[in-house]
Amino acid sequence: MYRYIKRDSIEIEYKHLEEIAQAFPDLEIDTVNYKDNGLVYDILIVNNDLVFRFPKFDWALDDMFKEADCLRLAGDFANISIPKWQLHNNSFISYKRINGSALTDHEYEKFDSEQKELLAKNLGLFLQGIHSIPQKKLQSAKILPSLTIHSYDDWLKLYDDVQQELFSYMTASARDNVDALFRVIIADNTFTEYTPTLINGDLTDYHLLFDEKEKNLNGIIDFGSAGIGDPATDIACLLLQYGENFVSRIVPFYKEIPKFIDKARFIAATYPLQWALGGIRTGDKTWYLVHLGKTGNINPIGSPLACI
């Protein structure tokens, strides 16, 4: 059985421990690390070995089932460890913890050239693998659209929303930058076209786990934004997080990147606007602050990729 535990002055929710005990009656729980700062899930890490995720909202259950489908399919094509989920009572999931630390840009800059090359290779092969899954397999696995998907009209709607809801809070130069960004798609309605693939949709630093000793990617977690979408979205996440030099290192192992790098630059530049809209509409400061400190350097649309 488990005992009632506190970690870092955060009281573990008794309900979740009861659910775990019912699903795993023979599991002896020695330690619990309770993380309640997720936007959608409560997360408990038991014995530093098993991860349990509990949806905070009823609507998140459907997203959980969708994510499970994406993980099952991606697991057949991924060269890197990703979670292997078990579903319990159609209400929460568990998986064996993938060890590793968040691949922050600060940690990445400590890597030597050989370590950066190995990381780029493994990440490039991962993206090449999931982005190249045949359409027939995507259809047979009933993979649904990614939460990140945007049509041309959606992008125009975003521009209008930003003008209506954010411009009054922005400086004139910031508004000019937004106008210049969206003029790209206004001038070319084919700019946002893409070939649908399976994407992760949220490749941020705390979802990329690296082995501190080997300085290599050990696993990728959280496919909550995964689904059918634009492959440029995954590159956009990496651009915003790590910058152009990082992405340039991946190109030799994923040669399609230059074809949609400008799209990725555009998408990356819209993320702070999307988060700000979320904050304005919900009144939740988390939307404004969750990615504070990202330092990725993104070149202007139309620039050549740097050669590393």
Backbone as numpy.savetxt, mean C-alpha at the origin, in Angstrom:
# Nx Ny Nz CAx CAy CAz Cx Cy Cz
-4.94 -21.45 27.95 -5.79 -20.25 27.95 -4.91 -19.01 27.95
-5.53 -17.86 27.75 -4.79 -16.60 27.73 -4.97 -15.90 29.07
-4.11 -14.96 29.30 -4.27 -14.12 30.48 -4.46 -12.67 30.02
-5.05 -11.88 30.88 -5.34 -10.48 30.54 -4.03 -9.70 30.57
-3.71 -9.02 29.47 -2.39 -8.43 29.30 -2.50 -6.97 28.91
-1.58 -6.17 29.34 -1.44 -4.80 28.86 -0.06 -4.65 28.24
0.01 -3.86 27.15 1.28 -3.60 26.49 1.34 -2.11 26.19
2.42 -1.46 26.58 2.61 -0.04 26.28 1.41 0.79 26.73
0.85 0.41 27.90 -0.27 1.15 28.49 -1.54 1.11 27.65
-1.60 0.21 26.66 -2.81 0.08 25.84 -3.54 -1.19 26.28
-4.77 -1.05 26.69 -5.54 -2.20 27.17 -6.03 -3.04 26.00
-5.65 -4.32 25.99 -6.07 -5.22 24.93 -7.58 -5.45 25.01
-8.24 -5.37 23.89 -9.69 -5.54 23.88 -10.05 -6.99 24.21
-10.83 -7.14 25.26 -11.19 -8.46 25.75 -11.96 -9.26 24.70
-12.79 -8.58 23.95 -13.59 -9.27 22.93 -12.71 -9.99 21.92
-11.66 -9.35 21.45 -10.79 -9.96 20.46 -10.05 -11.18 21.03
-9.63 -11.09 22.27 -8.96 -12.23 22.91 -9.91 -13.41 23.07
-11.17 -13.11 23.36 -12.17 -14.17 23.45 -12.35 -14.88 22.10
-12.40 -14.09 21.03 -12.56 -14.66 19.69 -11.36 -15.53 19.32
-10.18 -15.09 19.68 -8.97 -15.88 19.39 -9.00 -17.19 20.16
-9.39 -17.10 21.44 -9.44 -18.30 22.27 -10.43 -19.32 21.73
-11.55 -18.85 21.20 -12.54 -19.77 20.62 -12.03 -20.43 19.34
-11.29 -19.67 18.53 -10.78 -20.22 17.27 -9.56 -21.10 17.49
-8.79 -20.81 18.56 -7.56 -21.56 18.85 -7.60 -22.02 20.31
-8.43 -23.01 20.63 -8.59 -23.41 22.03 -7.31 -23.96 22.67
-6.38 -24.46 21.85 -5.15 -25.04 22.39 -3.98 -24.06 22.37
-4.23 -22.86 21.92 -3.15 -21.88 21.82 -2.89 -21.23 23.18
-1.65 -21.35 23.66 -1.25 -20.68 24.88 -0.70 -19.29 24.51
-1.34 -18.28 25.01 -0.95 -16.93 24.67 -0.08 -16.37 25.80
1.19 -16.14 25.45 2.13 -15.61 26.43 2.26 -14.09 26.32
2.29 -13.60 25.08 2.42 -12.15 24.88 1.44 -11.70 23.81
0.99 -10.47 23.94 0.10 -9.86 22.95 0.56 -8.43 22.72
0.75 -8.10 21.47 1.02 -6.70 21.10 -0.20 -6.19 20.36
-0.89 -5.26 20.96 -2.15 -4.76 20.41 -1.91 -3.44 19.69
-2.24 -3.40 18.40 -2.08 -2.19 17.60 -3.46 -1.70 17.18
-3.88 -0.61 17.75 -5.22 -0.09 17.46 -5.18 1.16 16.59
-3.99 1.45 15.98 -3.87 2.69 15.22 -4.13 2.51 13.73
-4.59 1.32 13.32 -4.95 1.13 11.92 -6.22 1.87 11.59
-6.34 2.31 10.35 -7.54 3.04 9.94 -8.75 2.14 9.82
-8.52 0.85 9.48 -9.63 -0.05 9.18 -9.65 -1.27 10.11
-8.49 -1.72 10.61 -8.41 -2.95 11.38 -7.77 -2.73 12.74
-8.21 -3.50 13.74 -7.45 -3.72 14.95 -6.53 -4.91 14.70
-5.30 -4.82 15.16 -4.33 -5.88 14.91 -3.74 -6.34 16.23
-3.75 -7.65 16.44 -3.10 -8.26 17.59 -2.02 -9.21 17.11
-0.82 -9.07 17.66 0.27 -9.99 17.35 0.50 -10.84 18.59
0.26 -12.14 18.43 0.28 -13.07 19.55 1.59 -13.87 19.54
2.24 -13.88 20.69 3.50 -14.63 20.86 4.56 -14.22 19.84
4.42 -13.00 19.35 5.36 -12.48 18.34 5.42 -13.38 17.12
4.33 -14.13 16.87 4.36 -15.14 15.81 3.11 -15.14 14.94
1.94 -14.95 15.54 0.68 -14.97 14.80 0.06 -13.57 14.79
-0.41 -13.17 13.61 -1.06 -11.87 13.45 -2.56 -12.09 13.28
-3.35 -11.35 14.04 -4.81 -11.41 13.93 -5.31 -10.02 13.55
-6.19 -9.99 12.55 -6.77 -8.72 12.09 -8.28 -8.76 12.24
-8.82 -7.73 12.90 -10.25 -7.63 13.16 -10.77 -6.35 12.51
-11.71 -6.45 11.58 -12.27 -5.24 10.96 -12.95 -4.35 12.01
-12.71 -3.04 11.90 -13.34 -2.10 12.81 -14.76 -1.74 12.40
-15.09 -1.99 11.11 -16.38 -1.59 10.57 -17.01 -2.76 9.82
-18.34 -2.78 9.78 -19.03 -3.86 9.07 -18.65 -3.89 7.58
-18.53 -2.70 6.97 -18.22 -2.65 5.54 -16.83 -3.21 5.24
-15.96 -3.23 6.26 -14.60 -3.73 6.04 -14.55 -5.24 5.86
-15.63 -5.94 6.23 -15.67 -7.39 6.02 -15.58 -7.73 4.53
-16.34 -7.02 3.70 -16.28 -7.27 2.26 -14.88 -7.00 1.73
-14.25 -5.93 2.22 -12.88 -5.63 1.80 -11.92 -6.73 2.22
-12.19 -7.34 3.38 -11.33 -8.42 3.86 -11.42 -9.64 2.95
-12.64 -9.99 2.52 -12.81 -11.13 1.62 -12.13 -10.84 0.27
-12.27 -9.62 -0.19 -11.64 -9.22 -1.45 -10.12 -9.33 -1.35
-9.59 -8.88 -0.24 -8.14 -8.95 -0.04 -7.66 -10.40 0.00
-8.46 -11.26 0.62 -8.09 -12.67 0.69 -7.96 -13.28 -0.71
-8.87 -12.94 -1.62 -8.80 -13.42 -3.00 -7.53 -12.94 -3.68
-7.18 -11.69 -3.47 -5.97 -11.13 -4.09 -4.71 -11.82 -3.56
-4.68 -12.08 -2.26 -3.52 -12.73 -1.68 -3.34 -14.15 -2.19
-4.45 -14.88 -2.32 -4.36 -16.25 -2.83 -3.76 -16.28 -4.23
-4.23 -15.37 -5.10 -3.73 -15.35 -6.46 -2.29 -14.83 -6.52
-2.01 -13.74 -5.82 -0.67 -13.15 -5.86 0.38 -14.13 -5.33
-0.03 -14.97 -4.37 0.92 -15.92 -3.80 1.49 -16.88 -4.81
0.76 -17.14 -5.91 1.24 -18.05 -6.94 2.27 -17.39 -7.85
2.39 -16.07 -7.80 3.27 -15.34 -8.72 4.32 -14.50 -8.00
4.24 -14.44 -6.68 5.15 -13.57 -5.93 6.45 -14.29 -5.60
7.56 -13.59 -5.76 8.87 -14.12 -5.39 9.25 -13.72 -3.97
8.36 -13.00 -3.29 8.59 -12.49 -1.95 7.46 -12.99 -1.06
7.75 -13.22 0.21 6.72 -13.69 1.14 5.60 -12.67 1.28
4.37 -13.14 1.20 3.20 -12.33 1.48 2.32 -13.15 2.43
1.40 -12.50 3.15 0.60 -13.23 4.14 -0.22 -14.36 3.52
-0.30 -15.47 4.24 -1.17 -16.58 3.88 -2.28 -16.63 4.92
-3.43 -16.13 4.53 -4.51 -15.92 5.47 -5.29 -17.17 5.79
-5.77 -17.21 7.06 -6.81 -18.15 7.48 -8.00 -17.32 7.95
-9.17 -17.66 7.48 -10.38 -16.92 7.84 -11.09 -17.65 8.97
-11.54 -16.90 9.97 -12.18 -17.49 11.15 -13.57 -16.88 11.35
-14.57 -17.76 11.32 -15.96 -17.36 11.59 -16.44 -16.24 10.67
-15.83 -16.14 9.50 -16.18 -15.07 8.56 -16.13 -13.70 9.20
-15.27 -13.53 10.22 -15.25 -12.26 10.93 -13.84 -11.71 11.20
-12.83 -12.56 11.20 -11.46 -12.07 11.37 -10.50 -13.07 10.75
-9.25 -12.64 10.58 -8.27 -13.51 9.93 -7.02 -13.63 10.79
-6.24 -14.65 10.47 -4.94 -14.82 11.11 -3.93 -15.25 10.06
-2.68 -14.95 10.32 -1.60 -15.45 9.46 -0.30 -15.42 10.26
0.65 -16.22 9.81 1.94 -16.28 10.47 2.70 -14.99 10.19
3.24 -14.42 11.23 3.92 -13.14 11.09 5.13 -13.25 10.17
5.28 -12.26 9.31 6.48 -12.13 8.46 7.42 -11.17 9.17
8.58 -11.67 9.55 9.52 -10.84 10.31 10.13 -9.77 9.42
10.44 -8.67 10.02 11.09 -7.59 9.29 10.69 -6.24 9.83
11.45 -5.23 9.43 11.20 -3.85 9.84 10.75 -3.02 8.65
10.06 -1.92 8.92 9.60 -1.04 7.85 10.79 -0.52 7.05
10.66 -0.60 5.74 11.74 -0.14 4.85 11.61 1.37 4.65
12.00 2.13 5.64 11.94 3.58 5.53 13.03 4.07 4.58
12.83 5.25 4.01 13.86 5.79 3.14 15.14 6.05 3.91
15.01 6.34 5.21 16.20 6.55 6.05 17.02 5.26 6.14
16.35 4.12 6.34 17.06 2.84 6.40 17.65 2.49 5.03
16.88 2.74 3.99 17.34 2.42 2.64 18.64 3.14 2.30
18.77 4.39 2.73 19.97 5.16 2.42 21.22 4.60 3.11
21.03 3.73 4.09 22.17 3.09 4.75 22.71 1.91 3.94
21.94 1.44 2.96 22.35 0.28 2.18 23.54 0.65 1.30
24.42 -0.32 1.08 25.48 -0.08 0.09 24.92 -0.39 -1.30
25.72 -0.16 -2.34 25.24 -0.29 -3.72 24.77 -1.71 -4.02
25.47 -2.69 -3.52 25.10 -4.09 -3.78 23.77 -4.43 -3.12
23.55 -3.94 -1.91 22.30 -4.20 -1.20 21.13 -3.50 -1.89
21.36 -2.29 -2.38 20.31 -1.57 -3.10 19.95 -2.30 -4.39
20.97 -2.87 -5.05 20.72 -3.61 -6.28 19.88 -4.85 -6.02
20.18 -5.58 -4.94 19.43 -6.78 -4.60 17.99 -6.43 -4.25
17.80 -5.38 -3.50 16.45 -4.93 -3.15 15.66 -4.57 -4.41
16.30 -3.81 -5.31 15.64 -3.40 -6.54 15.25 -4.62 -7.38
16.12 -5.59 -7.43 15.84 -6.81 -8.21 14.62 -7.54 -7.65
14.60 -7.75 -6.35 13.51 -8.52 -5.75 12.18 -7.78 -5.85
12.20 -6.47 -5.64 10.97 -5.70 -5.74 10.51 -5.60 -7.19
11.45 -5.43 -8.11 11.10 -5.38 -9.53 10.49 -6.68 -10.02
11.06 -7.81 -9.59 10.52 -9.11 -10.00 9.15 -9.35 -9.37
8.96 -8.85 -8.16 7.63 -8.98 -7.53 6.59 -8.23 -8.34
6.89 -6.97 -8.69 5.93 -6.17 -9.45 5.70 -6.75 -10.83
6.77 -7.17 -11.48 6.64 -7.79 -12.79 5.75 -9.02 -12.71
5.91 -9.79 -11.62 5.14 -11.01 -11.46 3.65 -10.77 -11.30
3.26 -9.89 -10.38 1.82 -9.70 -10.15 1.18 -8.88 -11.27
1.95 -7.98 -11.88 1.39 -7.16 -12.97 1.24 -7.95 -14.27
1.87 -9.12 -14.33 1.83 -9.92 -15.56 0.89 -11.12 -15.47
0.12 -11.21 -14.40 -0.81 -12.33 -14.26 -1.81 -12.29 -15.41
-1.98 -13.39 -16.13 -2.90 -13.41 -17.29 -4.32 -13.01 -16.91
-4.98 -12.35 -17.84 -6.34 -11.88 -17.62 -7.29 -13.04 -17.28
-7.07 -14.18 -17.90 -7.95 -15.33 -17.62 -7.88 -15.74 -16.16
-6.68 -15.69 -15.60 -6.53 -16.05 -14.19 -7.18 -15.01 -13.29
-7.06 -13.75 -13.65 -7.71 -12.70 -12.88 -9.23 -12.88 -12.87
-9.75 -13.25 -14.04 -11.20 -13.43 -14.15 -11.67 -14.67 -13.40
-10.91 -15.77 -13.52 -11.33 -17.00 -12.85 -11.23 -16.87 -11.33
-10.29 -16.04 -10.86 -10.17 -15.81 -9.42 -11.15 -14.76 -8.93
-11.91 -14.16 -9.87 -12.93 -13.16 -9.54 -12.35 -11.98 -8.75
-11.18 -11.51 -9.23 -10.54 -10.37 -8.59 -11.33 -9.10 -8.92
-11.67 -8.35 -7.90 -12.47 -7.14 -8.05 -11.57 -5.92 -8.27
-12.15 -4.81 -8.70 -11.35 -3.59 -8.91 -10.68 -3.11 -7.63
-9.49 -2.56 -7.78 -8.77 -1.95 -6.66 -9.51 -0.72 -6.16
-9.35 -0.43 -4.89 -9.92 0.79 -4.32 -9.30 2.04 -4.93
-8.14 1.87 -5.56 -7.40 3.03 -6.08 -7.79 3.41 -7.50
-8.67 2.65 -8.12 -8.95 2.83 -9.54 -9.63 4.18 -9.81
-9.18 4.86 -10.88 -9.75 6.14 -11.30 -9.95 6.15 -12.81
-11.12 6.52 -13.24 -11.35 6.76 -14.67 -10.92 8.18 -14.99
-10.95 8.52 -16.26 -10.62 9.88 -16.68 -11.57 10.88 -16.01
-12.86 10.55 -16.01 -13.83 11.44 -15.37 -13.60 11.56 -13.86
-13.12 10.47 -13.25 -12.82 10.51 -11.82 -11.71 11.53 -11.53
-10.68 11.54 -12.39 -9.58 12.49 -12.19 -10.07 13.92 -12.35
-10.92 14.15 -13.32 -11.48 15.50 -13.49 -12.34 15.89 -12.29
-13.07 14.92 -11.76 -13.89 15.18 -10.57 -12.99 15.51 -9.38
-11.87 14.82 -9.26 -10.93 15.11 -8.19 -10.43 16.55 -8.30
-10.09 16.96 -9.52 -9.62 18.33 -9.74 -10.69 19.34 -9.31
-11.92 19.08 -9.69 -13.01 19.98 -9.31 -13.19 20.00 -7.80
-13.11 18.84 -7.16 -13.27 18.77 -5.71 -12.16 19.55 -5.00
-10.95 19.42 -5.50 -9.82 20.13 -4.91 -10.04 21.64 -5.03
-10.49 22.07 -6.19 -10.76 23.50 -6.38 -11.83 23.99 -5.42
-12.90 23.20 -5.29 -14.04 23.63 -4.47 -13.75 23.53 -2.98
-13.00 22.52 -2.56 -12.88 22.23 -1.13 -11.53 22.58 -0.52
-10.48 22.67 -1.34 -9.14 22.89 -0.78 -8.51 24.22 -1.17
-8.89 24.76 -2.34 -8.19 25.94 -2.84 -8.23 27.11 -1.85
-9.30 27.25 -1.10 -9.40 28.38 -0.18 -8.38 28.30 0.96
-7.80 27.09 1.17 -6.81 26.91 2.22 -5.37 26.96 1.68
-5.23 27.05 0.37 -3.92 26.93 -0.27 -3.39 28.27 -0.74
-2.06 28.38 -0.80 -1.44 29.60 -1.32 -1.64 29.66 -2.83
-1.43 30.83 -3.40 -1.59 31.00 -4.84 -0.63 30.09 -5.61
0.61 29.97 -5.13 1.58 29.13 -5.83 1.19 27.66 -5.76
0.63 27.25 -4.63 0.17 25.85 -4.50 -0.99 25.59 -5.45
-1.90 26.55 -5.57 -3.01 26.39 -6.51 -2.50 26.32 -7.95
-1.50 27.12 -8.25 -0.90 27.09 -9.59 -0.30 25.72 -9.89
0.34 25.12 -8.90 0.94 23.79 -9.09 -0.14 22.75 -9.37
-1.25 22.85 -8.67 -2.35 21.92 -8.90 -2.92 22.11 -10.31
-3.10 23.35 -10.71 -3.61 23.63 -12.06 -2.68 23.05 -13.12
-1.38 23.23 -12.93 -0.40 22.71 -13.89 -0.44 21.19 -13.94
-0.62 20.58 -12.79 -0.68 19.11 -12.73 -1.86 18.58 -13.55
-3.02 19.14 -13.35 -4.21 18.61 -14.01 -4.34 19.06 -15.46
-3.61 20.09 -15.85 -3.63 20.48 -17.27 -3.10 19.36 -18.15
-2.26 18.50 -17.58 -1.70 17.38 -18.34 -2.80 16.47 -18.86
-3.76 16.12 -18.00 -4.82 15.21 -18.44 -5.92 15.95 -19.18
-6.10 17.22 -18.88 -7.10 17.99 -19.62 -6.68 18.10 -21.08
-5.37 18.23 -21.32 -4.87 18.36 -22.68 -4.83 17.03 -23.43
-4.85 15.92 -22.71 -4.73 14.60 -23.34 -5.60 13.61 -22.59
-6.78 13.34 -23.15 -7.71 12.44 -22.44 -7.31 10.98 -22.53
-6.20 10.68 -23.20 -5.68 9.30 -23.22 -4.61 9.09 -22.16
-4.20 10.15 -21.50 -3.09 10.08 -20.55 -3.36 9.07 -19.44
-4.59 8.96 -19.01 -4.91 8.10 -17.87 -5.33 6.69 -18.27
-5.23 6.35 -19.56 -5.58 5.00 -19.99 -4.51 4.00 -19.52
-4.93 2.75 -19.32 -3.98 1.73 -18.85 -4.52 0.34 -19.17
-3.62 -0.63 -19.12 -4.00 -2.04 -19.25 -4.20 -2.60 -17.85
-5.40 -3.04 -17.50 -5.67 -3.49 -16.13 -4.81 -4.69 -15.73
-4.30 -4.66 -14.52 -3.51 -5.74 -13.96 -3.86 -5.88 -12.48
-3.33 -6.94 -11.85 -3.43 -7.02 -10.40 -2.38 -6.09 -9.81
-2.80 -5.22 -8.91 -1.86 -4.33 -8.25 -2.00 -4.47 -6.74
-0.95 -4.05 -6.02 -1.03 -4.00 -4.57 -1.77 -2.74 -4.14
-1.40 -1.59 -4.72 -2.13 -0.36 -4.48 -1.70 0.45 -3.28
-0.81 -0.11 -2.43 -0.43 0.62 -1.22 0.97 0.21 -0.76
1.95 0.38 -1.63 3.32 -0.02 -1.31 4.04 1.09 -0.56
3.65 1.28 0.68 4.30 2.27 1.52 5.32 1.59 2.42
6.13 2.37 3.14 7.28 1.80 3.84 6.90 0.75 4.89
5.81 0.97 5.63 5.46 0.03 6.68 4.80 -1.25 6.16
4.61 -1.34 4.85 4.13 -2.58 4.24 5.25 -3.36 3.57
6.44 -2.75 3.46 7.61 -3.42 2.90 8.55 -3.75 4.06
8.71 -5.02 4.35 9.48 -5.45 5.51 10.85 -5.96 5.06
11.91 -5.40 5.63 13.25 -5.83 5.25 13.97 -6.48 6.41
14.88 -7.37 6.07 15.72 -8.07 7.04 16.89 -7.15 7.39
16.98 -6.72 8.63 18.02 -5.77 9.02 19.42 -6.33 8.83
19.59 -7.64 9.03 20.91 -8.24 8.89 21.30 -8.38 7.43
20.40 -8.91 6.62 20.70 -9.16 5.21 20.47 -7.93 4.34
19.78 -6.92 4.88 19.43 -5.72 4.11 18.72 -6.10 2.81
17.72 -6.96 2.97 16.96 -7.42 1.80 15.48 -7.49 2.16
14.65 -7.44 1.14 13.21 -7.46 1.34 12.78 -8.84 1.83
12.11 -8.88 2.98 11.72 -10.14 3.58 10.25 -10.47 3.34
9.44 -9.45 3.07 8.03 -9.71 2.85 7.27 -8.43 2.56
6.07 -8.59 2.02 5.17 -7.47 1.75 3.83 -7.80 2.38
3.33 -6.90 3.21 2.07 -7.14 3.90 1.04 -6.08 3.49
-0.20 -6.36 3.79 -1.34 -5.47 3.57 -1.65 -5.30 2.09
-2.62 -6.08 1.64 -3.15 -5.97 0.27 -4.57 -5.42 0.31
-4.83 -4.55 1.29 -6.17 -4.02 1.45 -6.62 -3.14 0.30
-5.68 -2.57 -0.44 -6.03 -1.75 -1.61 -5.84 -2.51 -2.91
-5.53 -3.81 -2.81 -5.22 -4.61 -4.01 -6.47 -4.88 -4.83
-6.23 -5.25 -6.09 -7.32 -5.57 -7.00 -6.91 -5.23 -8.41
-7.86 -5.25 -9.32 -7.60 -4.87 -10.70 -7.42 -3.35 -10.76
-6.31 -2.92 -11.34 -6.07 -1.48 -11.39 -4.94 -1.12 -12.33
-4.45 0.08 -12.17 -3.41 0.64 -13.02 -2.05 0.33 -12.42
-1.16 -0.37 -13.14 0.16 -0.70 -12.58 0.96 0.53 -12.20
0.67 1.67 -12.83 1.38 2.90 -12.48 1.12 3.29 -11.03
0.01 2.82 -10.46 -0.31 3.15 -9.06 0.75 2.61 -8.12
1.22 1.37 -8.36 2.25 0.80 -7.50 3.55 1.58 -7.60
3.88 2.02 -8.80 5.09 2.81 -8.98 4.92 4.19 -8.33
3.71 4.75 -8.40 3.45 6.03 -7.76 3.71 5.96 -6.25
3.28 4.87 -5.63 3.53 4.69 -4.20 5.02 4.72 -3.90
5.80 4.03 -4.72 7.25 3.98 -4.50 7.90 5.33 -4.77
7.41 6.05 -5.76 7.94 7.39 -6.04 7.74 8.32 -4.84
6.53 8.31 -4.31 6.22 9.20 -3.20 7.02 8.84 -1.96
7.24 7.55 -1.77 7.93 7.08 -0.57 9.44 7.25 -0.68
10.01 6.85 -1.83 11.47 6.75 -1.94 12.09 7.63 -3.01
11.32 8.11 -3.98 11.86 8.99 -4.99 12.30 8.29 -6.27
12.74 9.11 -7.23 13.05 8.64 -8.57 14.27 7.73 -8.63
15.30 8.01 -7.83 16.49 7.17 -7.88 16.18 5.73 -7.49
15.34 5.58 -6.49 14.93 4.25 -6.06 14.22 3.51 -7.19
13.25 4.17 -7.81 12.50 3.54 -8.90 13.40 3.24 -10.09
14.36 4.12 -10.37 15.27 3.89 -11.49 16.06 2.59 -11.33
16.37 2.25 -10.10 17.11 1.00 -9.86 16.27 -0.24 -10.18
14.95 -0.08 -10.14 14.06 -1.22 -10.38 13.89 -1.50 -11.87
14.08 -0.47 -12.71 13.79 -0.58 -14.14 14.46 -1.77 -14.84
15.74 -2.09 -14.57 16.34 -3.24 -15.26 15.62 -4.56 -15.01
14.86 -4.63 -13.92 14.17 -5.87 -13.56 12.67 -5.79 -13.85
12.21 -4.60 -14.22 10.81 -4.40 -14.61 10.82 -3.33 -15.70
11.03 -3.78 -16.91 11.34 -2.87 -18.01 10.15 -2.06 -18.51
8.94 -2.35 -18.01 7.76 -1.60 -18.44 7.64 -0.25 -17.75
8.38 -0.02 -16.70 8.20 1.19 -15.90 8.32 2.48 -16.72
9.31 2.63 -17.59 9.40 3.90 -18.34 8.16 4.21 -19.17
7.38 3.19 -19.53 6.19 3.42 -20.34 5.10 4.15 -19.57
5.10 4.00 -18.25 4.06 4.67 -17.48 4.61 5.49 -16.31
5.88 5.90 -16.41 6.46 6.68 -15.32 5.76 8.03 -15.16
5.38 8.66 -16.29 4.70 9.95 -16.17 3.34 9.81 -15.50
2.65 8.74 -15.80 1.38 8.49 -15.13 1.61 8.29 -13.63
2.66 7.56 -13.29 2.98 7.34 -11.88 3.31 8.65 -11.18
4.03 9.53 -11.87 4.34 10.85 -11.29 3.06 11.64 -11.02
2.14 11.59 -11.98 0.87 12.29 -11.82 0.10 11.75 -10.62
-0.04 10.43 -10.56 -0.79 9.82 -9.47 -0.16 10.16 -8.12
1.17 10.06 -8.04 1.87 10.36 -6.79 1.60 11.79 -6.34
1.57 12.71 -7.29 1.35 14.12 -6.95 -0.07 14.38 -6.46
-1.01 13.49 -6.79 -2.39 13.68 -6.32 -2.63 13.12 -4.92
-1.74 12.27 -4.43 -2.00 11.63 -3.14 -2.18 12.63 -2.00
-1.29 13.62 -1.84 -1.52 14.58 -0.74 -2.86 15.30 -0.87
-3.31 15.53 -2.09 -4.60 16.17 -2.30 -5.74 15.24 -1.88
-5.61 13.96 -2.23 -6.64 13.00 -1.84 -6.71 12.86 -0.33
-5.56 12.82 0.35 -5.55 12.71 1.80 -6.14 13.95 2.45
-5.82 15.12 1.88 -6.36 16.36 2.43 -7.88 16.41 2.30
-8.39 15.95 1.16 -9.85 15.89 0.99 -10.47 14.96 2.03
-9.82 13.83 2.27 -10.32 12.91 3.28 -10.38 13.56 4.65
-9.35 14.35 4.97 -9.34 15.04 6.25 -10.42 16.09 6.36
-10.59 16.86 5.30 -11.62 17.91 5.29 -13.01 17.30 5.46
-13.24 16.19 4.78 -14.58 15.61 4.76 -14.92 14.85 6.03
-13.93 14.26 6.65 -14.19 13.45 7.85 -13.87 14.17 9.15
-13.07 15.22 9.04 -12.62 15.89 10.25 -11.58 15.10 11.01
-11.02 14.06 10.37 -10.04 13.17 11.00 -8.63 13.64 10.64
-7.88 14.10 11.64 -6.53 14.60 11.39 -5.59 13.52 10.88
-5.94 12.25 11.11 -5.10 11.16 10.65 -4.84 11.25 9.15
-5.85 11.66 8.40 -5.70 11.72 6.94 -4.62 12.72 6.55
-4.50 13.78 7.33 -3.49 14.78 7.02 -2.08 14.32 7.41
-2.01 13.57 8.50 -0.72 13.31 9.13 -0.13 11.93 8.87
-0.93 11.01 8.34 -0.49 9.61 8.28 0.79 9.45 7.46
0.98 10.27 6.43 2.17 10.16 5.61 3.10 11.36 5.77
2.96 12.08 6.87 3.84 13.19 7.14 5.28 12.70 7.24
6.19 13.40 6.61 7.60 13.01 6.66 8.10 12.29 5.44
7.21 11.97 4.49 7.64 11.34 3.25 8.51 12.33 2.47
9.66 11.85 1.99 10.62 12.76 1.37 10.95 12.39 -0.07
10.16 11.50 -0.68 10.46 11.06 -2.03 10.57 12.22 -3.01
11.61 12.20 -3.84 11.83 13.23 -4.83 11.24 12.79 -6.16
10.26 13.56 -6.67 9.59 13.19 -7.91 9.89 14.24 -8.96
10.39 13.80 -10.11 10.71 14.72 -11.20 9.45 15.17 -11.92
9.50 16.28 -12.66 8.35 16.75 -13.42 7.92 15.74 -14.49
6.63 15.73 -14.82 6.14 14.89 -15.89 6.86 15.24 -17.19
7.30 14.19 -17.90 8.05 14.40 -19.13 9.55 14.27 -18.96
10.03 14.21 -17.70 11.47 14.09 -17.47 11.92 12.66 -17.72
13.17 12.48 -18.19 13.69 11.13 -18.33 13.98 10.54 -16.97
13.89 9.23 -16.85 14.26 8.58 -15.60 15.76 8.68 -15.40
16.18 8.92 -14.16 17.60 9.01 -13.88 18.27 7.67 -14.10
19.51 7.70 -14.51 20.30 6.49 -14.70 21.16 6.28 -13.46
21.05 5.09 -12.87 21.81 4.79 -11.66 23.02 3.94 -11.99
